[in-house]
């Protein structure tokens, strides 16, 4: 893997981690169960993507 490719993966990891944390923050502020469920699903998807990118390294 080239240094440039590694940098792309590191950037993607950072983005997924940020998006997951934003979902966690939103879940703490939401009261509607349906919205909470939707955000929880988004958070799980970002965790899955993080894991997939991490496994590329």
N, C-alpha and C positions, 0 to 999 in steps of 0.2 A: 504494500500500500504506500502510495506516495505521500510526502508531507502535506501536500495540498488536499488530498483526499481525506487524510486524517483530520485536518483542520475543518473540513466540511462536516465530518461526523461529530467532532467536538462541538461545533456550532449547533448542529441539530440536537445534540444531547442537552445543551443549555436551553434551547428553545422549548423542548419538550418538558424539561424540568420546570421552567418558568410557567408554562401553560398549565401544568398540573397544580402548581402552587396557587395560580389564579383561580382554578376550579375549587380548590380546598377553601380558599378565602370566600368565594361566592357561596359555597355550601353553608358556611358559618353564618351568613347573613340572610339566606333565603328561608322563608317560612312555608311556601307552597310545596307540598310533597311531590307533586308532579315535576315541578322545576328542579327540585333537589335531586330527584331520580335522574333527570336528564343530565344535569351537571355531573352527577356521580358516574354516569355512563361515559361522559366526555373525559372525566378524570381517569377512568380505567383505560380508555383508548390511548390517552397520552402516556400512561404508564407502560402500556404494551409497546407503543412506538419507541419509547425510551429504551426498553429492554432489547428491542430488535436492533436499534442503532448501536447499543452497547455491545451486543454480540458480534457486530461487524469488526470490532477492533481486535 
